[in-house]
C-alpha cells in the first residue's frame, strides 16, 4: 500500500511564534529538536512501513519538488487499507503542526512518480565507517593462543581487524540549514532526484549485548595496569599504566549510540540522475554536510571527567 503527500512550499519556520529562542541560531536548534520528535513519532514496533522523503529537481519550473511517501508492507486487504489511511492522516496532521500545507497525492500521481524514477546513475550516501589503530597488546576475544586468564577483558573479535578497531561515525544532529546540498541540487543542468528512506526497526537482544560489550571492554582496556615482573630478580620489571585514548573514544561512541537506539530507524540516502557527475556531486554535498556540520556531543548526564 503506497501513499504520499506533496509539499508545495516550506514555511518560514523562523517566524513561528511558538519558538522560544530569541536569536536565529537558537530558533534553528529548537526547530531541529522538534523535527527529531517528528521522526520519532513515525516509529512503529511492527516494522511494516517505510517512509521516503524525496526531492526532485524540476527543470521545467526551475524548482525542487518535495514529497513524503509511505509504503505499508502488508498484503492488500480492507484492514491494510484502513491502516494506511491512519498512517497518512497522522503524517498529514504532523506536517500541518509544522505549518506545512501538504497536498494529498492521488493514485495516478503516485504511479507517475514511480514511472519517472528511471535514472541511469545512483549514488548512495552511507554511514561513515572507520578503522582506528589500537595498541597491539589489546586482548581479542576468542583469539587462539590466549588463556581465559589473559582475556578477562577482551575486544569482541567482530570489531577488530589487523590491530584496528571498527568504528562508526553517526550523524549527531543538524548543525545548519543544509544550504550546500540544496544549492548543489539547484545548480544542476540535468534532472536530479534525492530519496531518503526511513524504516522503523528494533535492536535484537544479541545486537544490544554486542554493543554493550564492545563499549564495556574497550573502556576497560583503554586504561589498565600491567602486572610487575619477578621481584626476587634484581632486574625488576615494574607494573605499567597503559592507556589508549583512541580505544577509550571508541568505547564512548558505542555507549552513546546504544543509548540513542531505543527507537531506531534504518535509513539510507540515494541520489539519482541521468548525469553521472550530477548524481555524484549531490551525493558528495550531502555526505560532507552530514559528516561535518555538527560534531559529537556528549549525551545528557555524561562528561569527559
Secondary structure by P-SEA (a helix, b strand, c coil): cccccccccccccccccccccccaaaaaaaaaaaaaaaaaaaccccccbbbbbbbbbcccccbbbbbbbbbccccccaaaaaaaaaaaaaaaaaaaaaccbbbbbcaaaaaaaaaaccccbbbbbccbbbbbbccccccccccccccccccccccccccccccbbbbbbccccccccaaaaaaaaaacccbbbbbbbbbbbbbcaaaaaaaaaaaaaaaaacbbbbbbccccccccccccccccaaaaaaaaaaaaaaaaccccccbbbbbbcccaaaaaaaaaaaaaaaacccccccccccccc
